[in-house]
Amino acid sequence: MSFHVIHRQLPSRDRRGALPCVRTKEGRFIHTD
């Protein structure tokens, strides 16, 4: 599984949960209200 595939799947899940997602410099995804 490549990073490109994972990167494309993450935003999809966030949109389903209606949770805005912000990517930090460390590469982590933080959910904001």
Secondary structure, 3 states (H helix, E strand, C coil): CCHHHHHHHHHHHHHHHCCCEEECCCCCEEECC
